[in-house]
Amino acid sequence: MKEYTIDEISLHNKENDAWVIINKDVYDITNFLNIHPGGKNILLQFIGGDITDYFEELHQPSILEEYAEDYKIGYII
């Protein structure tokens, strides 16, 4: 897995280039936006940043294990 800085993640803040951080892992959710059960608009508010707190409020940890591995591209250094 590749290492990224928070500054690098912040550059990926558009609908066609959407990255997020959850628990220090980096996910490219560009292709997930349109299939997110809660809709893409909620995710678009947070792309390019750390969404750990928001994610943990709404999801069980097993969601990451079940669905997110396909989108994981690295981690924060």
mmJSON file of the N, C-alpha and C atoms, coordinates in Angstrom:
{"data_MODEL":{"atom_site":{
"group_PDB":["ATOM","ATOM","ATOM","ATOM","ATOM","ATOM","ATOM","ATOM","ATOM","ATOM","ATOM","ATOM","ATOM","ATOM","ATOM","ATOM","ATOM","ATOM","ATOM","ATOM","ATOM","ATOM","ATOM","ATOM","ATOM","ATOM","ATOM","ATOM","ATOM","ATOM","ATOM","ATOM","ATOM","ATOM","ATOM","ATOM","ATOM","ATOM","ATOM","ATOM","ATOM","ATOM","ATOM","ATOM","ATOM","ATOM","ATOM","ATOM","ATOM","ATOM","ATOM","ATOM","ATOM","ATOM","ATOM","ATOM","ATOM","ATOM","ATOM","ATOM","ATOM","ATOM","ATOM","ATOM","ATOM","ATOM","ATOM","ATOM","ATOM","ATOM","ATOM","ATOM","ATOM","ATOM","ATOM","ATOM","ATOM","ATOM","ATOM","ATOM","ATOM","ATOM","ATOM","ATOM","ATOM","ATOM","ATOM","ATOM","ATOM","ATOM","ATOM","ATOM","ATOM","ATOM","ATOM","ATOM","ATOM","ATOM","ATOM","ATOM","ATOM","ATOM","ATOM","ATOM","ATOM","ATOM","ATOM","ATOM","ATOM","ATOM","ATOM","ATOM","ATOM","ATOM","ATOM","ATOM","ATOM","ATOM","ATOM","ATOM","ATOM","ATOM","ATOM","ATOM","ATOM","ATOM","ATOM","ATOM","ATOM","ATOM","ATOM","ATOM","ATOM","ATOM","ATOM","ATOM","ATOM","ATOM","ATOM","ATOM","ATOM","ATOM","ATOM","ATOM","ATOM","ATOM","ATOM","ATOM","ATOM","ATOM","ATOM","ATOM","ATOM","ATOM","ATOM","ATOM","ATOM","ATOM","ATOM","ATOM","ATOM","ATOM","ATOM","ATOM","ATOM","ATOM","ATOM","ATOM","ATOM","ATOM","ATOM","ATOM","ATOM","ATOM","ATOM","ATOM","ATOM","ATOM","ATOM","ATOM","ATOM","ATOM","ATOM","ATOM","ATOM","ATOM","ATOM","ATOM","ATOM","ATOM","ATOM","ATOM","ATOM","ATOM","ATOM","ATOM","ATOM","ATOM","ATOM","ATOM","ATOM","ATOM","ATOM","ATOM","ATOM","ATOM","ATOM","ATOM","ATOM","ATOM","ATOM","ATOM","ATOM","ATOM","ATOM","ATOM","ATOM","ATOM","ATOM","ATOM","ATOM","ATOM","ATOM","ATOM","ATOM","ATOM","ATOM","ATOM","ATOM","ATOM","ATOM"],
"id":[1,2,3,4,5,6,7,8,9,10,11,12,13,14,15,16,17,18,19,20,21,22,23,24,25,26,27,28,29,30,31,32,33,34,35,36,37,38,39,40,41,42,43,44,45,46,47,48,49,50,51,52,53,54,55,56,57,58,59,60,61,62,63,64,65,66,67,68,69,70,71,72,73,74,75,76,77,78,79,80,81,82,83,84,85,86,87,88,89,90,91,92,93,94,95,96,97,98,99,100,101,102,103,104,105,106,107,108,109,110,111,112,113,114,115,116,117,118,119,120,121,122,123,124,125,126,127,128,129,130,131,132,133,134,135,136,137,138,139,140,141,142,143,144,145,146,147,148,149,150,151,152,153,154,155,156,157,158,159,160,161,162,163,164,165,166,167,168,169,170,171,172,173,174,175,176,177,178,179,180,181,182,183,184,185,186,187,188,189,190,191,192,193,194,195,196,197,198,199,200,201,202,203,204,205,206,207,208,209,210,211,212,213,214,215,216,217,218,219,220,221,222,223,224,225,226,227,228,229,230,231],
"type_symbol":["N","C","C","N","C","C","N","C","C","N","C","C","N","C","C","N","C","C","N","C","C","N","C","C","N","C","C","N","C","C","N","C","C","N","C","C","N","C","C","N","C","C","N","C","C","N","C","C","N","C","C","N","C","C","N","C","C","N","C","C","N","C","C","N","C","C","N","C","C","N","C","C","N","C","C","N","C","C","N","C","C","N","C","C","N","C","C","N","C","C","N","C","C","N","C","C","N","C","C","N","C","C","N","C","C","N","C","C","N","C","C","N","C","C","N","C","C","N","C","C","N","C","C","N","C","C","N","C","C","N","C","C","N","C","C","N","C","C","N","C","C","N","C","C","N","C","C","N","C","C","N","C","C","N","C","C","N","C","C","N","C","C","N","C","C","N","C","C","N","C","C","N","C","C","N","C","C","N","C","C","N","C","C","N","C","C","N","C","C","N","C","C","N","C","C","N","C","C","N","C","C","N","C","C","N","C","C","N","C","C","N","C","C","N","C","C","N","C","C","N","C","C","N","C","C","N","C","C","N","C","C"],
"label_atom_id":["N","CA","C","N","CA","C","N","CA","C","N","CA","C","N","CA","C","N","CA","C","N","CA","C","N","CA","C","N","CA","C","N","CA","C","N","CA","C","N","CA","C","N","CA","C","N","CA","C","N","CA","C","N","CA","C","N","CA","C","N","CA","C","N","CA","C","N","CA","C","N","CA","C","N","CA","C","N","CA","C","N","CA","C","N","CA","C","N","CA","C","N","CA","C","N","CA","C","N","CA","C","N","CA","C","N","CA","C","N","CA","C","N","CA","C","N","CA","C","N","CA","C","N","CA","C","N","CA","C","N","CA","C","N","CA","C","N","CA","C","N","CA","C","N","CA","C","N","CA","C","N","CA","C","N","CA","C","N","CA","C","N","CA","C","N","CA","C","N","CA","C","N","CA","C","N","CA","C","N","CA","C","N","CA","C","N","CA","C","N","CA","C","N","CA","C","N","CA","C","N","CA","C","N","CA","C","N","CA","C","N","CA","C","N","CA","C","N","CA","C","N","CA","C","N","CA","C","N","CA","C","N","CA","C","N","CA","C","N","CA","C","N","CA","C","N","CA","C","N","CA","C","N","CA","C","N","CA","C","N","CA","C","N","CA","C","N","CA","C"],
"label_alt_id":[null,null,null,null,null,null,null,null,null,null,null,null,null,null,null,null,null,null,null,null,null,null,null,null,null,null,null,null,null,null,null,null,null,null,null,null,null,null,null,null,null,null,null,null,null,null,null,null,null,null,null,null,null,null,null,null,null,null,null,null,null,null,null,null,null,null,null,null,null,null,null,null,null,null,null,null,null,null,null,null,null,null,null,null,null,null,null,null,null,null,null,null,null,null,null,null,null,null,null,null,null,null,null,null,null,null,null,null,null,null,null,null,null,null,null,null,null,null,null,null,null,null,null,null,null,null,null,null,null,null,null,null,null,null,null,null,null,null,null,null,null,null,null,null,null,null,null,null,null,null,null,null,null,null,null,null,null,null,null,null,null,null,null,null,null,null,null,null,null,null,null,null,null,null,null,null,null,null,null,null,null,null,null,null,null,null,null,null,null,null,null,null,null,null,null,null,null,null,null,null,null,null,null,null,null,null,null,null,null,null,null,null,null,null,null,null,null,null,null,null,null,null,null,null,null,null,null,null,null,null,null],
"label_comp_id":["MET","MET","MET","LYS","LYS","LYS","GLU","GLU","GLU","TYR","TYR","TYR","THR","THR","THR","ILE","ILE","ILE","ASP","ASP","ASP","GLU","GLU","GLU","ILE","ILE","ILE","SER","SER","SER","LEU","LEU","LEU","HIS","HIS","HIS","ASN","ASN","ASN","LYS","LYS","LYS","GLU","GLU","GLU","ASN","ASN","ASN","ASP","ASP","ASP","ALA","ALA","ALA","TRP","TRP","TRP","VAL","VAL","VAL","ILE","ILE","ILE","ILE","ILE","ILE","ASN","ASN","ASN","LYS","LYS","LYS","ASP","ASP","ASP","VAL","VAL","VAL","TYR","TYR","TYR","ASP","ASP","ASP","ILE","ILE","ILE","THR","THR","THR","ASN","ASN","ASN","PHE","PHE","PHE","LEU","LEU","LEU","ASN","ASN","ASN","ILE","ILE","ILE","HIS","HIS","HIS","PRO","PRO","PRO","GLY","GLY","GLY","GLY","GLY","GLY","LYS","LYS","LYS","ASN","ASN","ASN","ILE","ILE","ILE","LEU","LEU","LEU","LEU","LEU","LEU","GLN","GLN","GLN","PHE","PHE","PHE","ILE","ILE","ILE","GLY","GLY","GLY","GLY","GLY","GLY","ASP","ASP","ASP","ILE","ILE","ILE","THR","THR","THR","ASP","ASP","ASP","TYR","TYR","TYR","PHE","PHE","PHE","GLU","GLU","GLU","GLU","GLU","GLU","LEU","LEU","LEU","HIS","HIS","HIS","GLN","GLN","GLN","PRO","PRO","PRO","SER","SER","SER","ILE","ILE","ILE","LEU","LEU","LEU","GLU","GLU","GLU","GLU","GLU","GLU","TYR","TYR","TYR","ALA","ALA","ALA","GLU","GLU","GLU","ASP","ASP","ASP","TYR","TYR","TYR","LYS","LYS","LYS","ILE","ILE","ILE","GLY","GLY","GLY","TYR","TYR","TYR","ILE","ILE","ILE","ILE","ILE","ILE"],
"label_asym_id":["A","A","A","A","A","A","A","A","A","A","A","A","A","A","A","A","A","A","A","A","A","A","A","A","A","A","A","A","A","A","A","A","A","A","A","A","A","A","A","A","A","A","A","A","A","A","A","A","A","A","A","A","A","A","A","A","A","A","A","A","A","A","A","A","A","A","A","A","A","A","A","A","A","A","A","A","A","A","A","A","A","A","A","A","A","A","A","A","A","A","A","A","A","A","A","A","A","A","A","A","A","A","A","A","A","A","A","A","A","A","A","A","A","A","A","A","A","A","A","A","A","A","A","A","A","A","A","A","A","A","A","A","A","A","A","A","A","A","A","A","A","A","A","A","A","A","A","A","A","A","A","A","A","A","A","A","A","A","A","A","A","A","A","A","A","A","A","A","A","A","A","A","A","A","A","A","A","A","A","A","A","A","A","A","A","A","A","A","A","A","A","A","A","A","A","A","A","A","A","A","A","A","A","A","A","A","A","A","A","A","A","A","A","A","A","A","A","A","A","A","A","A","A","A","A","A","A","A","A","A","A"],
"label_entity_id":["1","1","1","1","1","1","1","1","1","1","1","1","1","1","1","1","1","1","1","1","1","1","1","1","1","1","1","1","1","1","1","1","1","1","1","1","1","1","1","1","1","1","1","1","1","1","1","1","1","1","1","1","1","1","1","1","1","1","1","1","1","1","1","1","1","1","1","1","1","1","1","1","1","1","1","1","1","1","1","1","1","1","1","1","1","1","1","1","1","1","1","1","1","1","1","1","1","1","1","1","1","1","1","1","1","1","1","1","1","1","1","1","1","1","1","1","1","1","1","1","1","1","1","1","1","1","1","1","1","1","1","1","1","1","1","1","1","1","1","1","1","1","1","1","1","1","1","1","1","1","1","1","1","1","1","1","1","1","1","1","1","1","1","1","1","1","1","1","1","1","1","1","1","1","1","1","1","1","1","1","1","1","1","1","1","1","1","1","1","1","1","1","1","1","1","1","1","1","1","1","1","1","1","1","1","1","1","1","1","1","1","1","1","1","1","1","1","1","1","1","1","1","1","1","1","1","1","1","1","1","1"],
"label_seq_id":[1,1,1,2,2,2,3,3,3,4,4,4,5,5,5,6,6,6,7,7,7,8,8,8,9,9,9,10,10,10,11,11,11,12,12,12,13,13,13,14,14,14,15,15,15,16,16,16,17,17,17,18,18,18,19,19,19,20,20,20,21,21,21,22,22,22,23,23,23,24,24,24,25,25,25,26,26,26,27,27,27,28,28,28,29,29,29,30,30,30,31,31,31,32,32,32,33,33,33,34,34,34,35,35,35,36,36,36,37,37,37,38,38,38,39,39,39,40,40,40,41,41,41,42,42,42,43,43,43,44,44,44,45,45,45,46,46,46,47,47,47,48,48,48,49,49,49,50,50,50,51,51,51,52,52,52,53,53,53,54,54,54,55,55,55,56,56,56,57,57,57,58,58,58,59,59,59,60,60,60,61,61,61,62,62,62,63,63,63,64,64,64,65,65,65,66,66,66,67,67,67,68,68,68,69,69,69,70,70,70,71,71,71,72,72,72,73,73,73,74,74,74,75,75,75,76,76,76,77,77,77],
"pdbx_PDB_ins_code":[null,null,null,null,null,null,null,null,null,null,null,null,null,null,null,null,null,null,null,null,null,null,null,null,null,null,null,null,null,null,null,null,null,null,null,null,null,null,null,null,null,null,null,null,null,null,null,null,null,null,null,null,null,null,null,null,null,null,null,null,null,null,null,null,null,null,null,null,null,null,null,null,null,null,null,null,null,null,null,null,null,null,null,null,null,null,null,null,null,null,null,null,null,null,null,null,null,null,null,null,null,null,null,null,null,null,null,null,null,null,null,null,null,null,null,null,null,null,null,null,null,null,null,null,null,null,null,null,null,null,null,null,null,null,null,null,null,null,null,null,null,null,null,null,null,null,null,null,null,null,null,null,null,null,null,null,null,null,null,null,null,null,null,null,null,null,null,null,null,null,null,null,null,null,null,null,null,null,null,null,null,null,null,null,null,null,null,null,null,null,null,null,null,null,null,null,null,null,null,null,null,null,null,null,null,null,null,null,null,null,null,null,null,null,null,null,null,null,null,null,null,null,null,null,null,null,null,null,null,null,null],
"Cartn_x":[0.843,0.0,0.888,0.409,1.151,0.898,1.878,1.76,1.39,0.491,0.051,0.112,0.196,0.072,-1.354,-1.744,-3.077,-3.197,-2.11,-2.138,-2.412,-1.833,-2.094,-3.558,-4.124,-5.525,-6.432,-6.12,-6.975,-7.113,-6.185,-6.255,-7.298,-7.725,-8.678,-10.07,-10.602,-11.832,-12.92,-12.953,-13.962,-14.736,-15.905,-16.75,-16.055,-15.241,-14.551,-13.158,-12.843,-11.561,-11.738,-12.347,-12.803,-12.078,-11.24,-10.539,-10.967,-10.937,-11.225,-10.283,-10.216,-9.439,-10.42,-10.255,-11.004,-10.008,-9.85,-8.925,-7.517,-7.03,-5.682,-5.481,-6.535,-6.477,-7.066,-6.538,-6.975,-7.792,-8.939,-9.851,-10.156,-10.08,-10.526,-11.979,-12.899,-14.322,-15.007,-14.218,-14.77,-15.837,-15.53,-16.477,-17.542,-17.41,-18.397,-19.502,-19.23,-20.18,-21.587,-21.68,-23.002,-23.711,-23.013,-23.662,-23.784,-23.345,-23.465,-24.942,-25.33,-26.746,-27.37,-26.574,-27.087,-27.056,-26.649,-26.545,-25.168,-24.813,-23.477,-23.352,-24.462,-24.375,-23.797,-24.112,-23.575,-22.062,-21.586,-20.146,-19.411,-20.043,-19.393,-19.037,-19.719,-19.425,-18.092,-17.602,-16.445,-15.228,-15.344,-14.217,-13.002,-11.851,-10.595,-10.185,-10.905,-10.593,-10.766,-10.582,-10.711,-12.168,-12.829,-14.236,-14.436,-13.379,-13.44,-14.581,-14.657,-15.688,-17.09,-17.309,-18.617,-18.958,-17.995,-18.214,-18.581,-17.827,-18.061,-19.394,-19.898,-21.214,-22.333,-22.166,-23.255,-23.088,-21.886,-21.622,-20.981,-21.228,-20.543,-19.149,-18.147,-16.796,-16.764,-17.679,-17.692,-17.96,-18.546,-18.807,-17.491,-16.466,-15.171,-14.619,-14.695,-14.185,-14.965,-16.259,-17.126,-17.067,-16.973,-17.105,-15.916,-15.121,-14.157,-12.82,-12.474,-11.153,-10.922,-11.949,-11.802,-11.424,-11.679,-11.436,-10.197,-9.626,-8.462,-7.226,-6.553,-5.385,-4.114,-4.225,-3.028,-3.375,-2.447,-2.638,-1.899,-2.241,-1.654,-0.334,0.655,1.927,2.01],
"Cartn_y":[-1.183,0.0,1.246,2.241,3.487,4.385,5.217,6.195,7.556,8.262,9.587,10.565,11.846,12.895,13.435,14.097,14.717,15.756,16.469,17.468,16.818,15.646,14.945,14.537,14.062,13.638,14.818,15.966,17.145,17.579,17.177,17.521,16.692,15.609,14.694,14.962,16.111,16.616,16.962,16.196,16.425,15.13,15.263,14.103,13.067,13.51,12.569,12.179,12.587,12.269,12.442,11.443,11.567,10.575,11.131,10.315,10.743,9.796,10.09,9.282,9.714,9.014,8.477,7.202,6.602,5.791,6.163,5.455,5.341,6.439,6.547,5.744,5.113,4.445,5.382,5.302,6.164,5.339,5.895,5.219,6.134,5.568,6.266,5.835,6.716,6.376,6.918,7.329,7.896,6.982,5.7,4.764,4.268,4.615,4.219,5.255,6.492,7.58,7.25,6.737,6.496,5.265,4.435,3.25,3.328,4.428,4.592,4.569,3.693,3.573,4.88,5.741,7.014,8.128,7.794,8.794,9.425,9.951,10.529,11.918,12.651,14.035,14.15,13.219,13.267,13.063,12.179,11.938,13.114,13.769,14.895,16.02,16.09,17.12,16.88,15.646,15.272,14.826,14.708,14.191,15.103,14.46,15.177,15.332,14.696,14.867,13.603,13.77,12.663,12.578,11.47,11.299,10.27,9.973,8.926,9.146,10.32,10.569,10.426,11.01,10.931,9.479,8.772,7.378,6.533,6.681,5.866,6.162,7.377,7.719,6.924,6.647,6.077,4.614,4.064,2.728,1.817,0.539,-0.465,-0.693,-1.018,-1.273,-2.375,-3.318,-4.418,-3.943,-2.777,-2.226,-2.05,-1.558,-1.387,-2.731,-3.723,-5.042,-5.648,-5.409,-6.031,-5.359,-4.032,-3.302,-2.452,-1.997,-0.948,-1.424,-2.667,-3.121,-2.88,-2.964,-2.734,-1.295,-0.389,1.034,1.557,0.747,1.159,1.24,2.394,2.595,2.868,3.062,3.342,3.79,4.512,5.009,6.325,7.012,8.309,8.104,8.909,8.852,9.971],
"Cartn_z":[0.0,0.0,0.0,-0.67,-0.788,0.417,0.74,1.823,1.23,1.909,1.47,2.634,2.289,3.297,3.253,4.311,4.34,3.232,2.961,1.884,0.528,0.287,-0.971,-1.081,0.013,0.002,-0.303,0.25,0.082,-1.379,-2.232,-3.653,-4.407,-3.825,-4.465,-3.905,-4.25,-3.635,-4.647,-5.734,-6.761,-7.028,-7.591,-7.838,-8.719,-9.662,-10.55,-10.036,-8.804,-8.167,-6.656,-6.027,-4.64,-3.722,-2.841,-1.858,-0.463,0.465,1.866,2.758,4.016,5.031,6.072,6.422,7.518,8.339,9.586,10.489,9.909,9.347,8.765,7.49,6.979,5.684,4.631,3.422,2.324,1.344,0.974,0.056,-1.132,-2.322,-3.531,-3.744,-3.391,-3.458,-4.716,-5.681,-6.916,-7.518,-7.642,-8.259,-7.291,-6.024,-5.018,-4.844,-5.227,-4.998,-5.487,-6.69,-7.283,-6.741,-5.974,-5.414,-3.886,-3.298,-1.842,-1.457,-0.536,-0.163,0.339,0.928,1.428,0.396,-0.828,-1.89,-1.928,-3.076,-3.224,-2.613,-2.512,-2.035,-0.632,0.237,1.586,1.557,0.716,0.617,-0.012,-0.963,-1.643,-0.676,0.443,1.439,2.14,2.099,2.904,2.11,0.801,0.024,0.161,0.126,0.29,1.742,2.652,4.069,4.877,6.175,7.12,7.568,7.25,7.591,8.704,9.436,10.459,11.445,12.048,13.059,12.477,11.324,10.682,10.343,9.756,9.382,10.599,11.671,12.866,13.536,13.368,13.91,13.244,11.96,11.167,10.761,10.918,10.395,11.446,11.313,12.105,11.495,12.305,11.771,10.709,10.782,9.819,8.387,8.238,6.898,6.142,6.825,6.167,5.709,6.563,6.215,5.055,5.056,4.059,2.687,2.669,1.405,0.994,1.93,1.621,1.067,1.257,0.815,-0.681,-1.479,-2.921,-3.238,-2.315,-2.552,-1.823,-0.992,-0.196,-1.088,-1.025,-1.884,-1.093,0.207,0.999,2.387,2.989,4.348,4.544,5.608,5.945,6.671,6.315,7.048,8.058],
"occupancy":[1.0,1.0,1.0,1.0,1.0,1.0,1.0,1.0,1.0,1.0,1.0,1.0,1.0,1.0,1.0,1.0,1.0,1.0,1.0,1.0,1.0,1.0,1.0,1.0,1.0,1.0,1.0,1.0,1.0,1.0,1.0,1.0,1.0,1.0,1.0,1.0,1.0,1.0,1.0,1.0,1.0,1.0,1.0,1.0,1.0,1.0,1.0,1.0,1.0,1.0,1.0,1.0,1.0,1.0,1.0,1.0,1.0,1.0,1.0,1.0,1.0,1.0,1.0,1.0,1.0,1.0,1.0,1.0,1.0,1.0,1.0,1.0,1.0,1.0,1.0,1.0,1.0,1.0,1.0,1.0,1.0,1.0,1.0,1.0,1.0,1.0,1.0,1.0,1.0,1.0,1.0,1.0,1.0,1.0,1.0,1.0,1.0,1.0,1.0,1.0,1.0,1.0,1.0,1.0,1.0,1.0,1.0,1.0,1.0,1.0,1.0,1.0,1.0,1.0,1.0,1.0,1.0,1.0,1.0,1.0,1.0,1.0,1.0,1.0,1.0,1.0,1.0,1.0,1.0,1.0,1.0,1.0,1.0,1.0,1.0,1.0,1.0,1.0,1.0,1.0,1.0,1.0,1.0,1.0,1.0,1.0,1.0,1.0,1.0,1.0,1.0,1.0,1.0,1.0,1.0,1.0,1.0,1.0,1.0,1.0,1.0,1.0,1.0,1.0,1.0,1.0,1.0,1.0,1.0,1.0,1.0,1.0,1.0,1.0,1.0,1.0,1.0,1.0,1.0,1.0,1.0,1.0,1.0,1.0,1.0,1.0,1.0,1.0,1.0,1.0,1.0,1.0,1.0,1.0,1.0,1.0,1.0,1.0,1.0,1.0,1.0,1.0,1.0,1.0,1.0,1.0,1.0,1.0,1.0,1.0,1.0,1.0,1.0,1.0,1.0,1.0,1.0,1.0,1.0,1.0,1.0,1.0,1.0,1.0,1.0,1.0,1.0,1.0,1.0,1.0,1.0],
"B_iso_or_equiv":[0.0,0.0,0.0,0.0,0.0,0.0,0.0,0.0,0.0,0.0,0.0,0.0,0.0,0.0,0.0,0.0,0.0,0.0,0.0,0.0,0.0,0.0,0.0,0.0,0.0,0.0,0.0,0.0,0.0,0.0,0.0,0.0,0.0,0.0,0.0,0.0,0.0,0.0,0.0,0.0,0.0,0.0,0.0,0.0,0.0,0.0,0.0,0.0,0.0,0.0,0.0,0.0,0.0,0.0,0.0,0.0,0.0,0.0,0.0,0.0,0.0,0.0,0.0,0.0,0.0,0.0,0.0,0.0,0.0,0.0,0.0,0.0,0.0,0.0,0.0,0.0,0.0,0.0,0.0,0.0,0.0,0.0,0.0,0.0,0.0,0.0,0.0,0.0,0.0,0.0,0.0,0.0,0.0,0.0,0.0,0.0,0.0,0.0,0.0,0.0,0.0,0.0,0.0,0.0,0.0,0.0,0.0,0.0,0.0,0.0,0.0,0.0,0.0,0.0,0.0,0.0,0.0,0.0,0.0,0.0,0.0,0.0,0.0,0.0,0.0,0.0,0.0,0.0,0.0,0.0,0.0,0.0,0.0,0.0,0.0,0.0,0.0,0.0,0.0,0.0,0.0,0.0,0.0,0.0,0.0,0.0,0.0,0.0,0.0,0.0,0.0,0.0,0.0,0.0,0.0,0.0,0.0,0.0,0.0,0.0,0.0,0.0,0.0,0.0,0.0,0.0,0.0,0.0,0.0,0.0,0.0,0.0,0.0,0.0,0.0,0.0,0.0,0.0,0.0,0.0,0.0,0.0,0.0,0.0,0.0,0.0,0.0,0.0,0.0,0.0,0.0,0.0,0.0,0.0,0.0,0.0,0.0,0.0,0.0,0.0,0.0,0.0,0.0,0.0,0.0,0.0,0.0,0.0,0.0,0.0,0.0,0.0,0.0,0.0,0.0,0.0,0.0,0.0,0.0,0.0,0.0,0.0,0.0,0.0,0.0,0.0,0.0,0.0,0.0,0.0,0.0],
"pdbx_formal_charge":[null,null,null,null,null,null,null,null,null,null,null,null,null,null,null,null,null,null,null,null,null,null,null,null,null,null,null,null,null,null,null,null,null,null,null,null,null,null,null,null,null,null,null,null,null,null,null,null,null,null,null,null,null,null,null,null,null,null,null,null,null,null,null,null,null,null,null,null,null,null,null,null,null,null,null,null,null,null,null,null,null,null,null,null,null,null,null,null,null,null,null,null,null,null,null,null,null,null,null,null,null,null,null,null,null,null,null,null,null,null,null,null,null,null,null,null,null,null,null,null,null,null,null,null,null,null,null,null,null,null,null,null,null,null,null,null,null,null,null,null,null,null,null,null,null,null,null,null,null,null,null,null,null,null,null,null,null,null,null,null,null,null,null,null,null,null,null,null,null,null,null,null,null,null,null,null,null,null,null,null,null,null,null,null,null,null,null,null,null,null,null,null,null,null,null,null,null,null,null,null,null,null,null,null,null,null,null,null,null,null,null,null,null,null,null,null,null,null,null,null,null,null,null,null,null,null,null,null,null,null,null],
"auth_seq_id":[1,1,1,2,2,2,3,3,3,4,4,4,5,5,5,6,6,6,7,7,7,8,8,8,9,9,9,10,10,10,11,11,11,12,12,12,13,13,13,14,14,14,15,15,15,16,16,16,17,17,17,18,18,18,19,19,19,20,20,20,21,21,21,22,22,22,23,23,23,24,24,24,25,25,25,26,26,26,27,27,27,28,28,28,29,29,29,30,30,30,31,31,31,32,32,32,33,33,33,34,34,34,35,35,35,36,36,36,37,37,37,38,38,38,39,39,39,40,40,40,41,41,41,42,42,42,43,43,43,44,44,44,45,45,45,46,46,46,47,47,47,48,48,48,49,49,49,50,50,50,51,51,51,52,52,52,53,53,53,54,54,54,55,55,55,56,56,56,57,57,57,58,58,58,59,59,59,60,60,60,61,61,61,62,62,62,63,63,63,64,64,64,65,65,65,66,66,66,67,67,67,68,68,68,69,69,69,70,70,70,71,71,71,72,72,72,73,73,73,74,74,74,75,75,75,76,76,76,77,77,77],
"auth_comp_id":["MET","MET","MET","LYS","LYS","LYS","GLU","GLU","GLU","TYR","TYR","TYR","THR","THR","THR","ILE","ILE","ILE","ASP","ASP","ASP","GLU","GLU","GLU","ILE","ILE","ILE","SER","SER","SER","LEU","LEU","LEU","HIS","HIS","HIS","ASN","ASN","ASN","LYS","LYS","LYS","GLU","GLU","GLU","ASN","ASN","ASN","ASP","ASP","ASP","ALA","ALA","ALA","TRP","TRP","TRP","VAL","VAL","VAL","ILE","ILE","ILE","ILE","ILE","ILE","ASN","ASN","ASN","LYS","LYS","LYS","ASP","ASP","ASP","VAL","VAL","VAL","TYR","TYR","TYR","ASP","ASP","ASP","ILE","ILE","ILE","THR","THR","THR","ASN","ASN","ASN","PHE","PHE","PHE","LEU","LEU","LEU","ASN","ASN","ASN","ILE","ILE","ILE","HIS","HIS","HIS","PRO","PRO","PRO","GLY","GLY","GLY","GLY","GLY","GLY","LYS","LYS","LYS","ASN","ASN","ASN","ILE","ILE","ILE","LEU","LEU","LEU","LEU","LEU","LEU","GLN","GLN","GLN","PHE","PHE","PHE","ILE","ILE","ILE","GLY","GLY","GLY","GLY","GLY","GLY","ASP","ASP","ASP","ILE","ILE","ILE","THR","THR","THR","ASP","ASP","ASP","TYR","TYR","TYR","PHE","PHE","PHE","GLU","GLU","GLU","GLU","GLU","GLU","LEU","LEU","LEU","HIS","HIS","HIS","GLN","GLN","GLN","PRO","PRO","PRO","SER","SER","SER","ILE","ILE","ILE","LEU","LEU","LEU","GLU","GLU","GLU","GLU","GLU","GLU","TYR","TYR","TYR","ALA","ALA","ALA","GLU","GLU","GLU","ASP","ASP","ASP","TYR","TYR","TYR","LYS","LYS","LYS","ILE","ILE","ILE","GLY","GLY","GLY","TYR","TYR","TYR","ILE","ILE","ILE","ILE","ILE","ILE"],
"auth_asym_id":["A","A","A","A","A","A","A","A","A","A","A","A","A","A","A","A","A","A","A","A","A","A","A","A","A","A","A","A","A","A","A","A","A","A","A","A","A","A","A","A","A","A","A","A","A","A","A","A","A","A","A","A","A","A","A","A","A","A","A","A","A","A","A","A","A","A","A","A","A","A","A","A","A","A","A","A","A","A","A","A","A","A","A","A","A","A","A","A","A","A","A","A","A","A","A","A","A","A","A","A","A","A","A","A","A","A","A","A","A","A","A","A","A","A","A","A","A","A","A","A","A","A","A","A","A","A","A","A","A","A","A","A","A","A","A","A","A","A","A","A","A","A","A","A","A","A","A","A","A","A","A","A","A","A","A","A","A","A","A","A","A","A","A","A","A","A","A","A","A","A","A","A","A","A","A","A","A","A","A","A","A","A","A","A","A","A","A","A","A","A","A","A","A","A","A","A","A","A","A","A","A","A","A","A","A","A","A","A","A","A","A","A","A","A","A","A","A","A","A","A","A","A","A","A","A","A","A","A","A","A","A"],
"auth_atom_id":["N","CA","C","N","CA","C","N","CA","C","N","CA","C","N","CA","C","N","CA","C","N","CA","C","N","CA","C","N","CA","C","N","CA","C","N","CA","C","N","CA","C","N","CA","C","N","CA","C","N","CA","C","N","CA","C","N","CA","C","N","CA","C","N","CA","C","N","CA","C","N","CA","C","N","CA","C","N","CA","C","N","CA","C","N","CA","C","N","CA","C","N","CA","C","N","CA","C","N","CA","C","N","CA","C","N","CA","C","N","CA","C","N","CA","C","N","CA","C","N","CA","C","N","CA","C","N","CA","C","N","CA","C","N","CA","C","N","CA","C","N","CA","C","N","CA","C","N","CA","C","N","CA","C","N","CA","C","N","CA","C","N","CA","C","N","CA","C","N","CA","C","N","CA","C","N","CA","C","N","CA","C","N","CA","C","N","CA","C","N","CA","C","N","CA","C","N","CA","C","N","CA","C","N","CA","C","N","CA","C","N","CA","C","N","CA","C","N","CA","C","N","CA","C","N","CA","C","N","CA","C","N","CA","C","N","CA","C","N","CA","C","N","CA","C","N","CA","C","N","CA","C","N","CA","C","N","CA","C","N","CA","C","N","CA","C","N","CA","C"],
"pdbx_PDB_model_num":[1,1,1,1,1,1,1,1,1,1,1,1,1,1,1,1,1,1,1,1,1,1,1,1,1,1,1,1,1,1,1,1,1,1,1,1,1,1,1,1,1,1,1,1,1,1,1,1,1,1,1,1,1,1,1,1,1,1,1,1,1,1,1,1,1,1,1,1,1,1,1,1,1,1,1,1,1,1,1,1,1,1,1,1,1,1,1,1,1,1,1,1,1,1,1,1,1,1,1,1,1,1,1,1,1,1,1,1,1,1,1,1,1,1,1,1,1,1,1,1,1,1,1,1,1,1,1,1,1,1,1,1,1,1,1,1,1,1,1,1,1,1,1,1,1,1,1,1,1,1,1,1,1,1,1,1,1,1,1,1,1,1,1,1,1,1,1,1,1,1,1,1,1,1,1,1,1,1,1,1,1,1,1,1,1,1,1,1,1,1,1,1,1,1,1,1,1,1,1,1,1,1,1,1,1,1,1,1,1,1,1,1,1,1,1,1,1,1,1,1,1,1,1,1,1,1,1,1,1,1,1]
}}}
